[in-house]
Amino acid sequence: MSKSPKNFEKLPIDILFVEDEEMMRDSIAEIMRRRVNKVLVAGNGSIGLELFKKYRPQVVITDIRMPVMTGLEMLEEIRELDDDVKVIVVSAHNDVQYFQQAINLGVDGFILKPINVNNVINQIAKITKQLVYQQKALEFEDKIQKFNELIFQNKARAAAMQSSMAPSWLLSEKKLLFASNYIVNEKTLSGDFFDIIPISETRYIAYMGHFPHYDIKGTLFLLTIKMTMDTIIKNELELASPGVILHRLVSILGTDDINKSMELLVCLIDSDFELVRYAQIGSVNILQYDTQTHSFCDLNKIPDTVSSDDQDKPKSSFKEIEFSFDENKLNLIFSCNLKNYQKLDETLGLEGIRRIISEIEGNNSFLLPYLFREKLLDEGYSFLSSDFSFILFRSNNLIKSADNQYLVTLKSVLTNTAHIRRECEKFVLEKTGQDDLAFEVELVIAELLTNVIVHGLRNKPDTMVVLSLEITDKVFINVWDKGIEWILPPINKDEAFNLVENDATSGRGLPIIVTLAEEITRKRIDCINQTIITFNLDSDKESLC
């Protein structure tokens, strides 16, 4: 039984093959047709030149000595038309005197007679690879150019694009909580970039980098870095490794700007095993804070081990380090430029960073990146608001509620808020036994979340919201959201329903909230809005708390 012919994927190029020996020309052309997109044939340079003018193939393979017009004469004409076309010259040993002339015409390869078909195919494959890479490079440059024209018509558009590429201020996953800040000021180009990308149900890649720049060209390079990082990570997914990610980034973008100017730390975070593996360029910092001892602790680094699963993974020159964390540990990542902030003659430094973090009170760790920056401003440190980024991750403490507290996170416009309101009403009823109070709480939460949704849309449609419902001697509703700043007008219960809302920033549904609630306070924590609404318990009814 004869073997069926092997099927090859055709190379995406067109070839002009010029050879005066008909039998050899036809047999080799037939073989090439099986491997490339299109093959044009000619018996002399004159015919070959006309075919080139008409079809413009990417590759020309030609004999040197032919009647009517030689291969070299044809190539001189072709080079006038297209200096980038790839050329392979076919020559006999006694054509040595023509080699220098061929080289001067920019020949990309030589094939000696008698022609070896495999040698021809190998050279074509090599040239095809070069052409494909060149085409991809041109396409990439074209995309970057269009991207550049699109987003950098002015700084405001650049700022909006950078801001939209950043993750939400809060990511509440099943086992992990990420909190971060990112402000882009259109008057001051940002040097920080980061993202948090899930690569499986329990594993995440978080990266933070700083690239100092002061012009549009630098912003473009920063965005190129970020897009390249995202592409590498999403292509790797389960095989993603911090060292390999950095290795491939440097291979794609080059080493000069990256190694000399940039700081970049890449972390692989495994929520199941509570492990972090990281690799870095420059000196991006990681700190770990123990919320039980209220002190910073050394990273519990794990000795390097190579498992059987790791043996087949790509290797890199970037050292990877592992450390562990638990539910009591806050893990903080920040760029080293943070240490350089100053007030008068005093530099913040690492000790200053440690001091400020340890002085921030309360259990709301999801606010820490914003409380930190607010405290810097209060203490008089000068820094560029758009040149400051801070990522915190820890075991998710927003999914654990005490007996007297209902705690939930939601996306302002993507979550069914009706379900949240009903759960809050049920919680109050179970804890107090007061039907009227439970109904009033549900109604106020409905109006408050409507406010958050409307105002949050002006900032970012998927902004996260944290809602806490706590019952002690009173009922407290706390809502944190990242939206535009809007002020509660100074109205009392008697005036509430006389309020005419001409300005959306005055809040929607305020008459209901003001009438039913005992007290309302609202404050701004850096870029985060906090709304606190208080209800009194009916003293005539027994509380079940």
C-alpha positions in Angstrom: 0.0 0.0 0.0 1.4 3.3 -1.0 1.8 6.1 1.6 -0.5 9.0 1.3 1.3 12.3 0.7 2.1 14.3 3.7 0.0 17.4 4.2 1.9 20.6 4.9 0.5 24.0 6.0 1.2 26.3 3.2 3.5 29.2 3.9 1.7 32.6 3.5 3.9 34.0 0.7 4.0 34.3 -3.1 7.1 33.4 -5.0 8.5 34.3 -8.5 10.8 31.5 -9.8 12.8 32.5 -12.8 14.8 29.6 -14.5 15.5 28.9 -18.2 15.9 25.1 -17.8 12.3 24.1 -18.3 12.3 20.6 -16.8 14.1 21.7 -13.6 11.9 24.9 -13.4 8.6 23.0 -13.7 9.5 20.1 -11.3 10.8 22.5 -8.6 7.8 24.9 -9.0 5.4 22.0 -8.6 7.1 21.0 -5.3 7.0 24.6 -4.1 3.3 25.0 -4.9 2.6 22.3 -2.2 4.3 24.5 0.4 3.6 28.1 -0.5 0.5 30.2 -1.3 1.4 31.0 -5.0 4.2 30.3 -7.4 4.8 32.3 -10.6 7.3 30.9 -13.2 9.3 32.6 -15.9 11.9 31.3 -18.4 14.0 34.5 -18.5 14.5 37.8 -16.7 12.3 39.8 -19.1 9.3 37.7 -18.5 10.1 37.5 -14.8 10.2 41.3 -14.6 6.8 41.7 -16.2 5.3 39.1 -13.8 6.9 40.9 -10.8 5.4 44.2 -11.9 1.9 42.7 -12.2 1.8 40.4 -9.1 4.4 41.9 -6.7 5.4 38.6 -5.0 7.3 38.8 -1.7 10.1 36.4 -2.8 12.1 36.1 -6.0 14.2 33.0 -6.8 16.2 33.4 -9.9 19.0 31.8 -11.9 21.8 34.2 -12.9 22.7 33.3 -16.5 19.6 33.3 -18.8 18.8 34.4 -22.3 17.2 37.8 -23.2 17.7 39.2 -19.7 20.0 37.8 -17.0 18.9 37.3 -13.4 21.1 40.1 -12.2 19.7 42.5 -14.8 16.2 41.6 -13.8 17.1 42.1 -10.1 18.5 45.6 -10.8 15.1 46.6 -12.3 13.2 44.9 -9.5 15.2 46.7 -6.8 14.2 50.0 -8.4 10.5 49.0 -7.9 10.8 47.3 -4.5 13.9 47.5 -2.3 12.3 45.2 0.4 11.6 42.1 -1.8 13.5 39.0 -0.6 15.8 37.5 -3.2 17.4 34.1 -3.5 20.0 33.5 -6.3 20.5 30.2 -8.0 24.1 29.8 -9.3 26.6 27.2 -10.6 30.1 26.9 -9.1 31.6 28.7 -12.1 29.4 31.8 -11.5 31.7 33.0 -8.8 32.4 36.2 -10.7 28.7 37.2 -10.4 28.5 36.7 -6.6 29.9 40.1 -5.7 27.4 41.8 -8.0 24.6 39.7 -6.5 25.7 40.7 -3.0 25.6 44.4 -4.0 22.0 44.0 -5.1 21.1 42.8 -1.6 20.6 39.0 -2.0 19.1 37.2 0.9 20.3 33.7 0.0 22.3 31.6 -2.4 21.4 28.1 -3.8 24.1 26.2 -5.7 23.3 23.9 -8.6 22.4 21.1 -8.8 19.4 22.4 -6.8 18.5 20.5 -3.6 14.8 20.9 -3.1 15.0 20.6 0.7 17.5 23.4 0.7 15.1 25.6 -1.4 12.2 24.9 1.0 14.4 25.6 4.1 15.5 28.9 2.7 11.9 29.8 1.8 10.7 28.9 5.3 13.4 31.0 6.9 12.6 34.0 4.7 8.9 33.5 5.3 9.5 33.6 9.1 11.3 36.9 8.7 8.5 38.3 6.6 5.8 37.2 9.1 7.7 38.8 12.0 8.2 42.0 10.0 4.5 42.0 9.1 3.5 41.5 12.7 5.9 44.2 13.8 4.4 46.6 11.2 0.9 45.7 12.3 1.9 46.2 16.0 3.4 49.6 15.1 0.3 50.5 13.2 -1.9 49.6 16.1 0.3 51.6 18.5 0.2 54.5 16.1 -3.5 54.4 15.9 -3.7 53.9 19.6 -1.4 56.9 20.1 -3.6 59.1 17.8 -6.7 58.0 19.5 -5.8 58.5 23.2 -3.2 61.2 23.1 -5.0 64.0 21.3 -4.9 65.6 24.7 -3.9 64.6 28.2 -7.4 64.3 29.4 -8.1 61.4 27.1 -4.8 59.8 28.1 -5.7 60.1 31.7 -9.2 58.6 31.1 -7.7 55.7 29.3 -5.2 55.0 32.0 -7.8 55.2 34.7 -10.2 52.9 32.8 -7.4 50.2 32.5 -6.9 50.1 36.3 -8.9 47.5 38.4 -11.7 48.5 40.6 -10.7 50.0 44.0 -11.9 46.8 45.7 -12.0 43.2 44.5 -13.8 40.9 46.9 -13.0 37.3 45.8 -14.1 34.1 47.4 -10.9 33.8 49.6 -9.0 37.0 48.8 -9.6 40.7 49.2 -7.7 43.2 47.1 -7.8 46.9 47.8 -6.0 49.5 45.8 -6.0 53.1 44.8 -5.3 54.7 41.5 -5.7 58.4 40.6 -4.9 59.8 37.2 -4.6 63.6 37.1 -4.8 64.9 33.5 -2.4 67.7 34.4 0.3 65.3 35.6 1.2 62.1 33.8 1.1 59.0 36.0 4.2 56.8 36.4 2.5 53.9 38.2 0.7 51.0 36.7 -0.8 47.8 38.1 -3.4 45.1 37.7 -4.9 42.1 39.4 -5.7 39.2 37.0 -7.4 35.9 38.0 -5.7 32.9 36.3 -7.9 30.3 38.0 -10.6 30.1 40.6 -8.0 30.3 43.4 -4.9 31.9 41.9 -4.2 35.5 40.9 -1.4 37.5 39.3 -1.0 40.9 40.9 1.7 43.3 39.5 2.8 46.8 40.3 5.3 48.9 38.4 6.6 52.4 38.3 8.1 54.0 35.1 9.1 57.6 35.6 8.2 59.8 32.6 7.3 63.3 31.8 5.9 63.3 28.3 3.4 61.6 26.0 6.0 59.2 24.6 6.6 57.9 28.1 2.9 57.4 28.7 2.7 55.4 25.5 5.5 53.2 26.6 3.9 52.7 30.0 0.6 51.6 28.3 2.6 49.3 26.0 4.2 47.7 29.0 0.8 47.2 30.6 -0.8 45.8 27.5 2.1 43.4 26.9 2.0 42.2 30.6 -1.8 41.6 30.3 -1.3 39.6 27.0 1.6 37.5 28.5 -0.4 36.6 31.6 -3.6 35.8 29.8 -1.7 33.6 27.3 0.0 31.7 30.1 -2.9 31.4 32.6 -2.3 28.3 34.7 1.4 28.2 33.7 1.9 31.8 34.6 5.0 32.3 36.7 6.4 35.7 37.9 9.9 35.0 36.6 8.8 33.8 33.2 6.4 36.8 32.8 9.3 39.2 33.5 11.6 37.2 31.2 9.2 37.4 28.3 8.4 41.1 28.9 12.1 42.0 28.7 12.5 39.7 25.6 9.6 41.5 23.8 10.3 45.1 24.8 14.1 45.1 25.2 16.2 45.7 28.2 17.5 49.2 28.1 14.5 51.2 29.3 13.1 48.4 31.4 16.2 47.4 33.4 17.5 51.0 33.8 14.4 53.0 34.6 11.6 50.7 35.6 10.5 49.0 38.8 8.2 46.1 38.5 7.1 43.4 40.9 4.9 40.4 39.8 3.2 38.2 42.4 1.5 34.9 41.9 -1.0 34.6 44.8 -2.5 31.2 45.7 -5.5 31.7 48.0 -5.9 27.9 48.7 -2.4 27.4 50.0 -2.0 31.0 51.2 1.3 31.4 49.4 2.8 34.2 47.3 5.6 33.7 44.7 7.2 36.8 43.4 9.9 38.1 41.1 10.9 41.7 40.5 12.9 44.3 38.5 14.2 47.2 40.7 13.1 47.7 44.2 9.3 47.6 44.5 8.5 46.8 48.1 6.4 44.2 50.0 5.5 44.6 53.7 3.5 42.3 55.8 1.5 43.6 58.8 0.1 41.4 61.6 -3.2 42.7 62.7 -3.1 40.7 66.0 0.3 41.8 67.2 0.0 45.3 65.5 3.5 44.9 64.2 5.3 44.3 60.9 6.7 40.8 60.5 9.4 39.3 58.4 8.1 37.6 55.3 8.0 33.9 56.1 10.0 32.9 53.1 9.8 29.3 51.9 13.0 27.5 50.7 13.2 27.0 46.9 11.8 23.7 45.8 11.3 22.2 42.4 8.2 19.9 42.1 7.6 17.5 39.3 4.9 19.9 38.0 7.5 22.7 37.8 10.1 20.7 35.9 8.4 21.1 32.6 7.6 24.8 33.0 9.6 27.5 31.1 12.7 28.7 33.0 13.8 32.3 33.4 16.8 34.3 34.7 14.6 36.1 37.3 14.8 34.7 40.8 11.5 33.7 42.3 10.8 33.9 46.1 7.9 32.5 48.0 6.3 33.5 51.3 3.2 32.6 53.2 0.3 34.6 54.7 -2.7 33.9 56.8 -6.0 35.6 57.8 -4.3 38.0 60.2 -1.7 39.3 57.8 -2.1 42.4 55.6 0.2 42.2 52.5 1.1 45.6 51.1 2.8 46.3 47.8 4.0 49.8 46.8 6.5 51.4 44.5 9.8 52.7 46.1 9.1 56.3 45.0 6.7 56.4 48.0 9.7 56.4 50.3 11.0 59.7 48.7 8.0 61.8 49.7 9.0 64.8 51.8 7.8 67.5 54.2 10.3 70.3 54.8 13.6 68.6 55.3 12.2 65.2 56.3 11.9 62.3 54.0 9.2 59.7 54.6 11.4 56.6 54.2 10.5 53.0 54.9 10.2 53.7 58.7 7.8 56.5 58.0 5.6 54.1 55.9 5.6 51.6 58.7 4.7 54.2 61.2 1.7 55.6 59.2 0.3 52.1 58.6 0.6 51.1 62.2 -1.2 54.3 63.3 -4.2 53.8 61.1 -6.9 52.6 63.5 -9.9 50.4 62.8 -10.7 47.1 61.2 -11.5 48.5 57.7 -8.4 47.3 56.0 -10.1 47.7 52.6 -9.8 51.5 53.2 -6.1 51.4 54.1 -4.7 52.6 50.7 -6.9 55.6 50.9 -6.4 56.2 54.7 -2.7 56.1 54.1 -2.7 58.8 51.4 -5.1 60.9 53.5 -2.7 60.7 56.5 0.2 61.7 54.2 -1.7 64.8 53.2 -2.7 65.6 56.8 0.9 65.4 57.9 2.0 67.8 55.1 4.0 65.4 52.8 4.2 66.6 49.3 3.7 64.2 46.4 2.0 63.9 43.1 -1.4 62.5 43.6 -1.2 60.8 40.2 2.1 59.2 41.1 1.0 57.1 44.0 -0.3 53.5 44.0 -0.8 51.0 46.8 -2.1 47.5 46.6 -3.2 45.5 49.7 -4.3 41.9 49.7 -5.4 39.6 52.5 -7.7 36.8 53.3 -11.2 38.0 52.6 -12.6 39.4 55.9 -15.6 41.0 54.1 -17.4 37.6 53.9 -17.3 37.0 57.6 -20.0 38.6 59.7 -20.3 38.7 63.5 -23.6 37.9 65.1 -24.7 41.5 65.3 -23.4 42.6 61.9 -24.4 42.0 58.3 -21.6 42.7 55.8 -21.7 42.6 52.0 -19.9 43.8 49.0 -21.6 44.5 45.7 -21.0 46.1 42.3 -23.0 49.2 42.1 -24.8 48.6 38.8 -24.3 44.9 38.2 -25.8 43.5 41.4 -29.5 42.9 42.1 -29.8 45.4 45.0 -33.3 44.2 45.7 -31.9 41.0 47.1 -29.4 43.0 49.4 -32.3 45.1 50.7 -34.4 42.1 51.5 -31.5 40.4 53.4 -31.0 43.6 55.4 -34.7 43.8 56.3 -34.6 40.1 57.3 -31.5 40.6 59.4 -33.0 43.6 61.4 -36.3 41.7 61.9 -34.4 38.6 63.3 -32.3 40.7 65.6 -34.9 43.2 66.9 -38.3 41.7 66.2 -39.4 45.2 65.1 -41.3 45.0 61.8 -41.6 48.8 61.3 -37.9 49.3 61.9 -36.9 46.5 59.5 -39.1 48.0 56.8 -37.7 51.5 57.4 -34.1 50.2 57.2 -34.9 48.4 53.9 -36.5 51.5 52.4 -33.5 53.8 53.4 -31.0 51.3 52.0 -32.9 51.2 48.8 -32.7 55.0 48.5 -29.1 55.1 49.6 -28.0 52.5 47.1 -29.8 54.3 44.3 -27.8 57.4 45.2 -24.5 55.4 45.1 -25.4 53.9 41.8 -26.3 57.2 40.2 -23.2 58.9 41.4 -20.9 56.0 41.0 -21.8 55.8 37.3 -20.0 59.2 36.9 -16.8 57.6 38.1 -16.7 54.0 36.9 -19.7 51.7 36.2 -18.4 48.7 38.0 -17.1 50.4 41.1 -17.4 48.2 44.2 -19.6 49.1 47.2 -19.3 47.9 50.8 -22.4 47.9 53.0 -22.3 47.1 56.7 -25.4 46.8 58.8 -24.6 46.6 62.6 -27.0 46.4 65.5 -25.9 47.3 69.1 -28.0 49.8 71.1 -28.8 51.4 67.8 -28.9 50.3 64.1 -26.0 51.6 62.0 -25.9 51.5 58.2 -22.4 52.1 56.8 -21.8 52.4 53.0 -18.5 53.0 51.3 -18.3 53.7 47.6 -15.8 55.3 45.2 -17.7 57.9 43.2 -17.9 61.6 42.7 -18.1 63.7 45.8 -21.7 64.8 46.5 -22.9 66.7 49.6 -25.9 66.1 51.7 -27.8 69.4 51.9 -28.5 70.7 55.4 -32.2 69.9 55.8 -34.3 68.7 58.8 -37.2 66.3 58.9 -39.8 69.0 58.7 -38.3 70.4 55.5 -37.5 67.1 53.9 -40.4 66.8 51.6 -40.3 70.4 50.6 -36.8 69.8 49.1 -36.8 70.4 45.3 -33.9 68.6 43.7 -32.7 70.8 40.9 -29.2 69.4 41.2 -28.5 65.7 41.0 -25.5 66.1 43.3 -27.9 67.0 46.1 -28.8 63.3 46.3 -31.9 61.3 45.3 -34.5 60.0 47.7 -33.2 62.3 50.5 -36.6 63.2 51.8 -37.2 59.5 52.7 -33.8 59.0 54.2 -33.9 62.2 56.3 -37.4 61.5 57.5 -36.9 58.0 58.6 -33.3 58.1 60.0 -32.2 59.4 63.3 -28.9 60.8 62.1 -27.0 61.0 58.8 -23.3 61.7 58.4 -21.3 61.7 55.2 -17.5 62.2 54.8 -14.9 61.8 52.2 -11.9 59.5 52.8 -9.5 60.6 50.1 -11.5 59.3 47.0 -14.0 57.1 49.0 -17.4 58.3 50.2 -18.6 57.0 53.6 -22.2 57.4 54.5 -23.4 56.5 58.1 -27.1 56.3 58.9 -28.3 55.7 62.4 -31.7 54.4 63.6 -32.9 54.3 67.2 -34.4 51.1 68.6 -37.9 51.2 69.9 -37.4 51.0 73.6 -40.9 49.6 74.2 -40.0 46.5 72.2 -37.5 43.9 73.3 -34.3 43.6 71.3 -33.1 40.2 70.4 -29.5 41.2 70.0 
